[in-house]
Amino acid sequence: MSGHRNEAARTVNDGEGEQAPAAASWIATVEVDGEAVLLDERNGTLHHLDPVATVVWARFDGQVTLDELARELSDAFGAEPARVRDDLLAFARQARAQHLLEEESGLTTE
């Protein structure tokens, strides 16, 4: 039980989980056999997502916060909430660093 309290405190303290990332307007997405391919229309760079990242990417709509998405995924896959949240934040940060998200996402790139 104490792990859940620590996780909740971290969610409130870091603020990143409250962000609702949105795919950048210059990113075109196509899904093939359950995996997304993203095209950065500004520079022609392609990004291939595995099936799990494809599910996450589809939810980057600017409406669902990372904390909400972490809870949904944890429930859906029966995974530990803290691990799901950490993985989700890492993916969102990487997407932000690669300029795949709208600038106002508020995520750090570290």
Backbone atoms as SQL, in Angstrom:
CREATE TABLE atoms (id INTEGER PRIMARY KEY, chain TEXT, resi INTEGER, resn TEXT, atom TEXT, x REAL, y REAL, z REAL);
INSERT INTO atoms VALUES
  (1, 'A', 1, 'MET', 'N', 0.806, -1.196, 0.000),
  (2, 'A', 1, 'MET', 'CA', 0.000, 0.000, 0.000),
  (3, 'A', 1, 'MET', 'C', 0.852, 1.264, 0.000),
  (4, 'A', 2, 'SER', 'N', 1.972, 1.255, 0.704),
  (5, 'A', 2, 'SER', 'CA', 2.790, 2.462, 0.757),
  (6, 'A', 2, 'SER', 'C', 3.318, 2.836, -0.619),
  (7, 'A', 3, 'GLY', 'N', 3.539, 1.863, -1.515),
  (8, 'A', 3, 'GLY', 'CA', 3.982, 2.151, -2.870),
  (9, 'A', 3, 'GLY', 'C', 2.971, 2.993, -3.621),
  (10, 'A', 4, 'HIS', 'N', 1.707, 2.745, -3.373),
  (11, 'A', 4, 'HIS', 'CA', 0.668, 3.530, -4.045),
  (12, 'A', 4, 'HIS', 'C', 0.672, 4.970, -3.544),
  (13, 'A', 5, 'ARG', 'N', 0.901, 5.164, -2.270),
  (14, 'A', 5, 'ARG', 'CA', 0.963, 6.534, -1.745),
  (15, 'A', 5, 'ARG', 'C', 2.153, 7.280, -2.327),
  (16, 'A', 6, 'ASN', 'N', 3.308, 6.618, -2.402),
  (17, 'A', 6, 'ASN', 'CA', 4.487, 7.251, -2.979),
  (18, 'A', 6, 'ASN', 'C', 4.251, 7.624, -4.430),
  (19, 'A', 7, 'GLU', 'N', 3.616, 6.732, -5.163),
  (20, 'A', 7, 'GLU', 'CA', 3.327, 7.013, -6.573),
  (21, 'A', 7, 'GLU', 'C', 2.403, 8.211, -6.699),
  (22, 'A', 8, 'ALA', 'N', 1.371, 8.273, -5.862),
  (23, 'A', 8, 'ALA', 'CA', 0.446, 9.399, -5.926),
  (24, 'A', 8, 'ALA', 'C', 1.159, 10.700, -5.594),
  (25, 'A', 9, 'ALA', 'N', 2.040, 10.669, -4.607),
  (26, 'A', 9, 'ALA', 'CA', 2.775, 11.879, -4.245),
  (27, 'A', 9, 'ALA', 'C', 3.675, 12.312, -5.395),
  (28, 'A', 10, 'ARG', 'N', 4.312, 11.349, -6.057),
  (29, 'A', 10, 'ARG', 'CA', 5.184, 11.697, -7.178),
  (30, 'A', 10, 'ARG', 'C', 4.369, 12.301, -8.312),
  (31, 'A', 11, 'THR', 'N', 3.191, 11.758, -8.568),
  (32, 'A', 11, 'THR', 'CA', 2.334, 12.280, -9.621),
  (33, 'A', 11, 'THR', 'C', 1.997, 13.736, -9.363),
  (34, 'A', 12, 'VAL', 'N', 1.658, 14.059, -8.132),
  (35, 'A', 12, 'VAL', 'CA', 1.305, 15.432, -7.788),
  (36, 'A', 12, 'VAL', 'C', 2.527, 16.335, -7.840),
  (37, 'A', 13, 'ASN', 'N', 3.672, 15.857, -7.379),
  (38, 'A', 13, 'ASN', 'CA', 4.854, 16.691, -7.270),
  (39, 'A', 13, 'ASN', 'C', 5.542, 16.998, -8.586),
  (40, 'A', 14, 'ASP', 'N', 5.617, 16.063, -9.522),
  (41, 'A', 14, 'ASP', 'CA', 6.411, 16.335, -10.712),
  (42, 'A', 14, 'ASP', 'C', 5.647, 17.078, -11.800),
  (43, 'A', 15, 'GLY', 'N', 4.348, 17.006, -11.818),
  (44, 'A', 15, 'GLY', 'CA', 3.554, 17.770, -12.768),
  (45, 'A', 15, 'GLY', 'C', 3.530, 17.218, -14.177),
  (46, 'A', 16, 'GLU', 'N', 4.507, 16.416, -14.570),
  (47, 'A', 16, 'GLU', 'CA', 4.521, 15.904, -15.939),
  (48, 'A', 16, 'GLU', 'C', 3.341, 14.986, -16.218),
  (49, 'A', 17, 'GLY', 'N', 2.913, 14.243, -15.227),
  (50, 'A', 17, 'GLY', 'CA', 1.784, 13.347, -15.417),
  (51, 'A', 17, 'GLY', 'C', 0.488, 14.069, -15.708),
  (52, 'A', 18, 'GLU', 'N', 0.441, 15.351, -15.376),
  (53, 'A', 18, 'GLU', 'CA', -0.758, 16.146, -15.626),
  (54, 'A', 18, 'GLU', 'C', -0.804, 16.678, -17.052),
  (55, 'A', 19, 'GLN', 'N', 0.281, 16.501, -17.802),
  (56, 'A', 19, 'GLN', 'CA', 0.325, 16.960, -19.186),
  (57, 'A', 19, 'GLN', 'C', -0.495, 16.027, -20.071),
  (58, 'A', 20, 'ALA', 'N', -1.104, 16.604, -21.094),
  (59, 'A', 20, 'ALA', 'CA', -1.878, 15.829, -22.070),
  (60, 'A', 20, 'ALA', 'C', -1.225, 16.022, -23.436),
  (61, 'A', 21, 'PRO', 'N', -0.243, 15.195, -23.772),
  (62, 'A', 21, 'PRO', 'CA', 0.489, 15.372, -25.029),
  (63, 'A', 21, 'PRO', 'C', -0.417, 15.244, -26.250),
  (64, 'A', 22, 'ALA', 'N', -0.060, 15.990, -27.277),
  (65, 'A', 22, 'ALA', 'CA', -0.775, 15.923, -28.546),
  (66, 'A', 22, 'ALA', 'C', 0.246, 15.747, -29.665),
  (67, 'A', 23, 'ALA', 'N', -0.081, 14.870, -30.598),
  (68, 'A', 23, 'ALA', 'CA', 0.777, 14.683, -31.766),
  (69, 'A', 23, 'ALA', 'C', 0.896, 16.013, -32.500),
  (70, 'A', 24, 'ALA', 'N', 2.094, 16.306, -32.960),
  (71, 'A', 24, 'ALA', 'CA', 2.327, 17.551, -33.689),
  (72, 'A', 24, 'ALA', 'C', 1.564, 17.539, -35.010),
  (73, 'A', 25, 'SER', 'N', 1.150, 18.708, -35.444),
  (74, 'A', 25, 'SER', 'CA', 0.358, 18.823, -36.671),
  (75, 'A', 25, 'SER', 'C', 1.150, 18.412, -37.907),
  (76, 'A', 26, 'TRP', 'N', 2.463, 18.425, -37.830),
  (77, 'A', 26, 'TRP', 'CA', 3.305, 18.069, -38.976),
  (78, 'A', 26, 'TRP', 'C', 3.659, 16.584, -39.016),
  (79, 'A', 27, 'ILE', 'N', 3.055, 15.801, -38.127),
  (80, 'A', 27, 'ILE', 'CA', 3.309, 14.361, -38.102),
  (81, 'A', 27, 'ILE', 'C', 2.132, 13.626, -38.737),
  (82, 'A', 28, 'ALA', 'N', 2.415, 12.900, -39.797),
  (83, 'A', 28, 'ALA', 'CA', 1.409, 12.055, -40.446),
  (84, 'A', 28, 'ALA', 'C', 1.584, 10.637, -39.911),
  (85, 'A', 29, 'THR', 'N', 0.477, 9.984, -39.626),
  (86, 'A', 29, 'THR', 'CA', 0.526, 8.641, -39.039),
  (87, 'A', 29, 'THR', 'C', -0.259, 7.671, -39.897),
  (88, 'A', 30, 'VAL', 'N', 0.327, 6.526, -40.142),
  (89, 'A', 30, 'VAL', 'CA', -0.370, 5.429, -40.798),
  (90, 'A', 30, 'VAL', 'C', -0.090, 4.172, -39.983),
  (91, 'A', 31, 'GLU', 'N', -1.102, 3.320, -39.843),
  (92, 'A', 31, 'GLU', 'CA', -0.935, 2.086, -39.090),
  (93, 'A', 31, 'GLU', 'C', -0.953, 0.910, -40.059),
  (94, 'A', 32, 'VAL', 'N', 0.038, 0.046, -39.929),
  (95, 'A', 32, 'VAL', 'CA', 0.162, -1.135, -40.769),
  (96, 'A', 32, 'VAL', 'C', 0.356, -2.345, -39.865),
  (97, 'A', 33, 'ASP', 'N', -0.548, -3.285, -39.951),
  (98, 'A', 33, 'ASP', 'CA', -0.467, -4.510, -39.143),
  (99, 'A', 33, 'ASP', 'C', -0.278, -4.222, -37.655),
  (100, 'A', 34, 'GLY', 'N', -0.997, -3.225, -37.143),
  (101, 'A', 34, 'GLY', 'CA', -0.964, -2.923, -35.720),
  (102, 'A', 34, 'GLY', 'C', 0.230, -2.116, -35.258),
  (103, 'A', 35, 'GLU', 'N', 1.042, -1.649, -36.194),
  (104, 'A', 35, 'GLU', 'CA', 2.200, -0.835, -35.842),
  (105, 'A', 35, 'GLU', 'C', 2.141, 0.476, -36.623),
  (106, 'A', 36, 'ALA', 'N', 2.414, 1.574, -35.928),
  (107, 'A', 36, 'ALA', 'CA', 2.340, 2.884, -36.559),
  (108, 'A', 36, 'ALA', 'C', 3.663, 3.270, -37.195),
  (109, 'A', 37, 'VAL', 'N', 3.549, 3.970, -38.302),
  (110, 'A', 37, 'VAL', 'CA', 4.688, 4.614, -38.936),
  (111, 'A', 37, 'VAL', 'C', 4.361, 6.099, -38.959),
  (112, 'A', 38, 'LEU', 'N', 5.266, 6.882, -38.386),
  (113, 'A', 38, 'LEU', 'CA', 5.077, 8.326, -38.304),
  (114, 'A', 38, 'LEU', 'C', 6.007, 8.997, -39.302),
  (115, 'A', 39, 'LEU', 'N', 5.480, 9.980, -40.012),
  (116, 'A', 39, 'LEU', 'CA', 6.287, 10.752, -40.951),
  (117, 'A', 39, 'LEU', 'C', 6.323, 12.195, -40.485),
  (118, 'A', 40, 'ASP', 'N', 7.519, 12.678, -40.244),
  (119, 'A', 40, 'ASP', 'CA', 7.699, 14.101, -39.937),
  (120, 'A', 40, 'ASP', 'C', 7.719, 14.813, -41.283),
  (121, 'A', 41, 'GLU', 'N', 6.629, 15.486, -41.603),
  (122, 'A', 41, 'GLU', 'CA', 6.488, 16.116, -42.907),
  (123, 'A', 41, 'GLU', 'C', 7.435, 17.295, -43.105),
  (124, 'A', 42, 'ARG', 'N', 8.035, 17.783, -42.046),
  (125, 'A', 42, 'ARG', 'CA', 8.971, 18.906, -42.168),
  (126, 'A', 42, 'ARG', 'C', 10.320, 18.462, -42.701),
  (127, 'A', 43, 'ASN', 'N', 10.753, 17.257, -42.310),
  (128, 'A', 43, 'ASN', 'CA', 12.096, 16.836, -42.725),
  (129, 'A', 43, 'ASN', 'C', 12.154, 15.436, -43.339),
  (130, 'A', 44, 'GLY', 'N', 11.005, 14.782, -43.472),
  (131, 'A', 44, 'GLY', 'CA', 10.958, 13.475, -44.117),
  (132, 'A', 44, 'GLY', 'C', 11.390, 12.305, -43.255),
  (133, 'A', 45, 'THR', 'N', 11.618, 12.525, -41.980),
  (134, 'A', 45, 'THR', 'CA', 12.049, 11.449, -41.077),
  (135, 'A', 45, 'THR', 'C', 10.888, 10.510, -40.772),
  (136, 'A', 46, 'LEU', 'N', 11.171, 9.212, -40.849),
  (137, 'A', 46, 'LEU', 'CA', 10.183, 8.190, -40.498),
  (138, 'A', 46, 'LEU', 'C', 10.497, 7.629, -39.119),
  (139, 'A', 47, 'HIS', 'N', 9.451, 7.323, -38.377),
  (140, 'A', 47, 'HIS', 'CA', 9.580, 6.702, -37.053),
  (141, 'A', 47, 'HIS', 'C', 8.654, 5.496, -37.034),
  (142, 'A', 48, 'HIS', 'N', 9.176, 4.345, -36.637),
  (143, 'A', 48, 'HIS', 'CA', 8.388, 3.114, -36.560),
  (144, 'A', 48, 'HIS', 'C', 8.073, 2.822, -35.102),
  (145, 'A', 49, 'LEU', 'N', 6.813, 2.585, -34.794),
  (146, 'A', 49, 'LEU', 'CA', 6.392, 2.274, -33.425),
  (147, 'A', 49, 'LEU', 'C', 5.973, 0.817, -33.320),
  (148, 'A', 50, 'ASP', 'N', 6.342, 0.194, -32.222),
  (149, 'A', 50, 'ASP', 'CA', 5.890, -1.172, -31.980),
  (150, 'A', 50, 'ASP', 'C', 4.411, -1.137, -31.565),
  (151, 'A', 51, 'PRO', 'N', 3.776, -2.305, -31.424),
  (152, 'A', 51, 'PRO', 'CA', 2.338, -2.319, -31.123),
  (153, 'A', 51, 'PRO', 'C', 1.948, -1.570, -29.839),
  (154, 'A', 52, 'VAL', 'N', 2.730, -1.690, -28.778),
  (155, 'A', 52, 'VAL', 'CA', 2.388, -0.991, -27.536),
  (156, 'A', 52, 'VAL', 'C', 2.535, 0.517, -27.715),
  (157, 'A', 53, 'ALA', 'N', 3.619, 0.953, -28.313),
  (158, 'A', 53, 'ALA', 'CA', 3.810, 2.386, -28.558),
  (159, 'A', 53, 'ALA', 'C', 2.721, 2.925, -29.484),
  (160, 'A', 54, 'THR', 'N', 2.238, 2.095, -30.397),
  (161, 'A', 54, 'THR', 'CA', 1.157, 2.506, -31.298),
  (162, 'A', 54, 'THR', 'C', -0.119, 2.789, -30.514),
  (163, 'A', 55, 'VAL', 'N', -0.421, 1.949, -29.540),
  (164, 'A', 55, 'VAL', 'CA', -1.598, 2.173, -28.685),
  (165, 'A', 55, 'VAL', 'C', -1.436, 3.484, -27.925),
  (166, 'A', 56, 'VAL', 'N', -0.260, 3.707, -27.371),
  (167, 'A', 56, 'VAL', 'CA', 0.007, 4.944, -26.623),
  (168, 'A', 56, 'VAL', 'C', -0.096, 6.151, -27.549),
  (169, 'A', 57, 'TRP', 'N', 0.536, 6.076, -28.715),
  (170, 'A', 57, 'TRP', 'CA', 0.538, 7.194, -29.657),
  (171, 'A', 57, 'TRP', 'C', -0.887, 7.609, -30.033),
  (172, 'A', 58, 'ALA', 'N', -1.754, 6.637, -30.212),
  (173, 'A', 58, 'ALA', 'CA', -3.143, 6.924, -30.583),
  (174, 'A', 58, 'ALA', 'C', -3.870, 7.724, -29.507),
  (175, 'A', 59, 'ARG', 'N', -3.386, 7.638, -28.278),
  (176, 'A', 59, 'ARG', 'CA', -4.026, 8.358, -27.166),
  (177, 'A', 59, 'ARG', 'C', -3.407, 9.737, -26.930),
  (178, 'A', 60, 'PHE', 'N', -2.350, 10.083, -27.647),
  (179, 'A', 60, 'PHE', 'CA', -1.739, 11.411, -27.537),
  (180, 'A', 60, 'PHE', 'C', -2.577, 12.392, -28.355),
  (181, 'A', 61, 'ASP', 'N', -3.728, 12.747, -27.771),
  (182, 'A', 61, 'ASP', 'CA', -4.701, 13.580, -28.472),
  (183, 'A', 61, 'ASP', 'C', -4.879, 14.960, -27.847),
  (184, 'A', 62, 'GLY', 'N', -4.079, 15.255, -26.836),
  (185, 'A', 62, 'GLY', 'CA', -4.209, 16.541, -26.164),
  (186, 'A', 62, 'GLY', 'C', -5.326, 16.587, -25.133),
  (187, 'A', 63, 'GLN', 'N', -6.023, 15.482, -24.958),
  (188, 'A', 63, 'GLN', 'CA', -7.141, 15.419, -24.015),
  (189, 'A', 63, 'GLN', 'C', -6.844, 14.551, -22.800),
  (190, 'A', 64, 'VAL', 'N', -6.180, 13.433, -23.020),
  (191, 'A', 64, 'VAL', 'CA', -5.905, 12.466, -21.955),
  (192, 'A', 64, 'VAL', 'C', -4.548, 12.782, -21.337),
  (193, 'A', 65, 'THR', 'N', -4.526, 12.933, -20.009),
  (194, 'A', 65, 'THR', 'CA', -3.249, 13.201, -19.347),
  (195, 'A', 65, 'THR', 'C', -2.426, 11.924, -19.255),
  (196, 'A', 66, 'LEU', 'N', -1.134, 12.095, -19.055),
  (197, 'A', 66, 'LEU', 'CA', -0.258, 10.939, -18.918),
  (198, 'A', 66, 'LEU', 'C', -0.634, 10.094, -17.702),
  (199, 'A', 67, 'ASP', 'N', -1.030, 10.732, -16.614),
  (200, 'A', 67, 'ASP', 'CA', -1.452, 9.972, -15.436),
  (201, 'A', 67, 'ASP', 'C', -2.716, 9.163, -15.725),
  (202, 'A', 68, 'GLU', 'N', -3.678, 9.755, -16.424),
  (203, 'A', 68, 'GLU', 'CA', -4.898, 9.026, -16.790),
  (204, 'A', 68, 'GLU', 'C', -4.564, 7.845, -17.692),
  (205, 'A', 69, 'LEU', 'N', -3.716, 8.092, -18.670),
  (206, 'A', 69, 'LEU', 'CA', -3.332, 7.039, -19.599),
  (207, 'A', 69, 'LEU', 'C', -2.572, 5.926, -18.885),
  (208, 'A', 70, 'ALA', 'N', -1.717, 6.288, -17.953),
  (209, 'A', 70, 'ALA', 'CA', -0.978, 5.280, -17.182),
  (210, 'A', 70, 'ALA', 'C', -1.943, 4.382, -16.410),
  (211, 'A', 71, 'ARG', 'N', -2.960, 4.970, -15.802),
  (212, 'A', 71, 'ARG', 'CA', -3.958, 4.164, -15.071),
  (213, 'A', 71, 'ARG', 'C', -4.712, 3.239, -16.026),
  (214, 'A', 72, 'GLU', 'N', -5.122, 3.766, -17.184),
  (215, 'A', 72, 'GLU', 'CA', -5.844, 2.950, -18.169),
  (216, 'A', 72, 'GLU', 'C', -4.995, 1.758, -18.623),
  (217, 'A', 73, 'LEU', 'N', -3.749, 2.023, -18.963),
  (218, 'A', 73, 'LEU', 'CA', -2.867, 0.968, -19.452),
  (219, 'A', 73, 'LEU', 'C', -2.538, -0.045, -18.364),
  (220, 'A', 74, 'SER', 'N', -2.339, 0.443, -17.148),
  (221, 'A', 74, 'SER', 'CA', -2.064, -0.448, -16.024),
  (222, 'A', 74, 'SER', 'C', -3.234, -1.409, -15.817),
  (223, 'A', 75, 'ASP', 'N', -4.441, -0.877, -15.846),
  (224, 'A', 75, 'ASP', 'CA', -5.631, -1.715, -15.683),
  (225, 'A', 75, 'ASP', 'C', -5.786, -2.695, -16.849),
  (226, 'A', 76, 'ALA', 'N', -5.586, -2.200, -18.070),
  (227, 'A', 76, 'ALA', 'CA', -5.786, -3.028, -19.262),
  (228, 'A', 76, 'ALA', 'C', -4.788, -4.173, -19.354),
  (229, 'A', 77, 'PHE', 'N', -3.538, -3.906, -18.970),
  (230, 'A', 77, 'PHE', 'CA', -2.497, -4.916, -19.123),
  (231, 'A', 77, 'PHE', 'C', -2.123, -5.609, -17.822),
  (232, 'A', 78, 'GLY', 'N', -2.743, -5.210, -16.710),
  (233, 'A', 78, 'GLY', 'CA', -2.445, -5.825, -15.429),
  (234, 'A', 78, 'GLY', 'C', -1.015, -5.585, -14.977),
  (235, 'A', 79, 'ALA', 'N', -0.490, -4.417, -15.315),
  (236, 'A', 79, 'ALA', 'CA', 0.896, -4.090, -14.983),
  (237, 'A', 79, 'ALA', 'C', 0.938, -3.126, -13.801),
  (238, 'A', 80, 'GLU', 'N', 2.083, -3.077, -13.145),
  (239, 'A', 80, 'GLU', 'CA', 2.256, -2.198, -11.989),
  (240, 'A', 80, 'GLU', 'C', 2.155, -0.729, -12.419),
  (241, 'A', 81, 'PRO', 'N', 1.297, 0.040, -11.777),
  (242, 'A', 81, 'PRO', 'CA', 1.077, 1.439, -12.169),
  (243, 'A', 81, 'PRO', 'C', 2.342, 2.291, -12.224),
  (244, 'A', 82, 'ALA', 'N', 3.228, 2.146, -11.253),
  (245, 'A', 82, 'ALA', 'CA', 4.440, 2.974, -11.236),
  (246, 'A', 82, 'ALA', 'C', 5.327, 2.658, -12.438),
  (247, 'A', 83, 'ARG', 'N', 5.439, 1.396, -12.789),
  (248, 'A', 83, 'ARG', 'CA', 6.263, 0.995, -13.940),
  (249, 'A', 83, 'ARG', 'C', 5.653, 1.522, -15.235),
  (250, 'A', 84, 'VAL', 'N', 4.335, 1.393, -15.369),
  (251, 'A', 84, 'VAL', 'CA', 3.653, 1.881, -16.568),
  (252, 'A', 84, 'VAL', 'C', 3.845, 3.385, -16.691),
  (253, 'A', 85, 'ARG', 'N', 3.688, 4.093, -15.594),
  (254, 'A', 85, 'ARG', 'CA', 3.847, 5.551, -15.620),
  (255, 'A', 85, 'ARG', 'C', 5.261, 5.945, -16.015),
  (256, 'A', 86, 'ASP', 'N', 6.252, 5.291, -15.437),
  (257, 'A', 86, 'ASP', 'CA', 7.650, 5.597, -15.770),
  (258, 'A', 86, 'ASP', 'C', 7.932, 5.350, -17.250),
  (259, 'A', 87, 'ASP', 'N', 7.457, 4.214, -17.767),
  (260, 'A', 87, 'ASP', 'CA', 7.660, 3.896, -19.182),
  (261, 'A', 87, 'ASP', 'C', 6.936, 4.899, -20.077),
  (262, 'A', 88, 'LEU', 'N', 5.740, 5.273, -19.681),
  (263, 'A', 88, 'LEU', 'CA', 4.952, 6.231, -20.449),
  (264, 'A', 88, 'LEU', 'C', 5.627, 7.602, -20.482),
  (265, 'A', 89, 'LEU', 'N', 6.123, 8.053, -19.341),
  (266, 'A', 89, 'LEU', 'CA', 6.833, 9.333, -19.295),
  (267, 'A', 89, 'LEU', 'C', 8.085, 9.294, -20.159),
  (268, 'A', 90, 'ALA', 'N', 8.808, 8.180, -20.121),
  (269, 'A', 90, 'ALA', 'CA', 10.017, 8.048, -20.941),
  (270, 'A', 90, 'ALA', 'C', 9.663, 8.121, -22.427),
  (271, 'A', 91, 'PHE', 'N', 8.607, 7.448, -22.830),
  (272, 'A', 91, 'PHE', 'CA', 8.183, 7.482, -24.231),
  (273, 'A', 91, 'PHE', 'C', 7.761, 8.889, -24.635),
  (274, 'A', 92, 'ALA', 'N', 6.994, 9.550, -23.777),
  (275, 'A', 92, 'ALA', 'CA', 6.527, 10.909, -24.084),
  (276, 'A', 92, 'ALA', 'C', 7.711, 11.879, -24.176),
  (277, 'A', 93, 'ARG', 'N', 8.674, 11.729, -23.283),
  (278, 'A', 93, 'ARG', 'CA', 9.864, 12.592, -23.336),
  (279, 'A', 93, 'ARG', 'C', 10.643, 12.374, -24.630),
  (280, 'A', 94, 'GLN', 'N', 10.772, 11.107, -25.017),
  (281, 'A', 94, 'GLN', 'CA', 11.494, 10.799, -26.253),
  (282, 'A', 94, 'GLN', 'C', 10.752, 11.381, -27.454),
  (283, 'A', 95, 'ALA', 'N', 9.444, 11.234, -27.476),
  (284, 'A', 95, 'ALA', 'CA', 8.653, 11.803, -28.574),
  (285, 'A', 95, 'ALA', 'C', 8.808, 13.323, -28.611),
  (286, 'A', 96, 'ARG', 'N', 8.844, 13.930, -27.458),
  (287, 'A', 96, 'ARG', 'CA', 9.034, 15.388, -27.367),
  (288, 'A', 96, 'ARG', 'C', 10.416, 15.772, -27.888),
  (289, 'A', 97, 'ALA', 'N', 11.438, 15.035, -27.509),
  (290, 'A', 97, 'ALA', 'CA', 12.806, 15.321, -27.941),
  (291, 'A', 97, 'ALA', 'C', 12.954, 15.178, -29.458),
  (292, 'A', 98, 'GLN', 'N', 12.151, 14.293, -30.053),
  (293, 'A', 98, 'GLN', 'CA', 12.207, 14.076, -31.499),
  (294, 'A', 98, 'GLN', 'C', 11.225, 14.977, -32.246),
  (295, 'A', 99, 'HIS', 'N', 10.633, 15.936, -31.526),
  (296, 'A', 99, 'HIS', 'CA', 9.715, 16.928, -32.110),
  (297, 'A', 99, 'HIS', 'C', 8.474, 16.290, -32.735),
  (298, 'A', 100, 'LEU', 'N', 7.980, 15.237, -32.093),
  (299, 'A', 100, 'LEU', 'CA', 6.775, 14.564, -32.560),
  (300, 'A', 100, 'LEU', 'C', 5.520, 15.102, -31.886),
  (301, 'A', 101, 'LEU', 'N', 5.707, 15.879, -30.812),
  (302, 'A', 101, 'LEU', 'CA', 4.580, 16.420, -30.048),
  (303, 'A', 101, 'LEU', 'C', 4.499, 17.926, -30.223),
  (304, 'A', 102, 'GLU', 'N', 3.308, 18.445, -30.036),
  (305, 'A', 102, 'GLU', 'CA', 3.124, 19.895, -30.046),
  (306, 'A', 102, 'GLU', 'C', 4.014, 20.508, -28.980),
  (307, 'A', 103, 'GLU', 'N', 4.495, 21.678, -29.212),
  (308, 'A', 103, 'GLU', 'CA', 5.462, 22.335, -28.329),
  (309, 'A', 103, 'GLU', 'C', 4.939, 22.565, -26.911),
  (310, 'A', 104, 'GLU', 'N', 3.665, 22.823, -26.750),
  (311, 'A', 104, 'GLU', 'CA', 3.140, 23.132, -25.423),
  (312, 'A', 104, 'GLU', 'C', 2.899, 21.890, -24.568),
  (313, 'A', 105, 'SER', 'N', 3.511, 20.768, -24.916),
  (314, 'A', 105, 'SER', 'CA', 3.307, 19.546, -24.148),
  (315, 'A', 105, 'SER', 'C', 3.812, 19.666, -22.719),
  (316, 'A', 106, 'GLY', 'N', 4.781, 20.563, -22.459),
  (317, 'A', 106, 'GLY', 'CA', 5.270, 20.776, -21.108),
  (318, 'A', 106, 'GLY', 'C', 6.206, 19.703, -20.601),
  (319, 'A', 107, 'LEU', 'N', 6.565, 18.745, -21.441),
  (320, 'A', 107, 'LEU', 'CA', 7.454, 17.673, -21.011),
  (321, 'A', 107, 'LEU', 'C', 8.902, 18.097, -21.153),
  (322, 'A', 108, 'THR', 'N', 9.716, 17.589, -20.244),
  (323, 'A', 108, 'THR', 'CA', 11.150, 17.811, -20.373),
  (324, 'A', 108, 'THR', 'C', 11.700, 16.780, -21.347),
  (325, 'A', 109, 'THR', 'N', 12.886, 17.020, -21.844),
  (326, 'A', 109, 'THR', 'CA', 13.487, 16.067, -22.789),
  (327, 'A', 109, 'THR', 'C', 14.617, 15.284, -22.134),
  (328, 'A', 110, 'GLU', 'N', 14.749, 15.360, -20.814),
  (329, 'A', 110, 'GLU', 'CA', 15.814, 14.656, -20.098),
  (330, 'A', 110, 'GLU', 'C', 15.374, 13.271, -19.714);
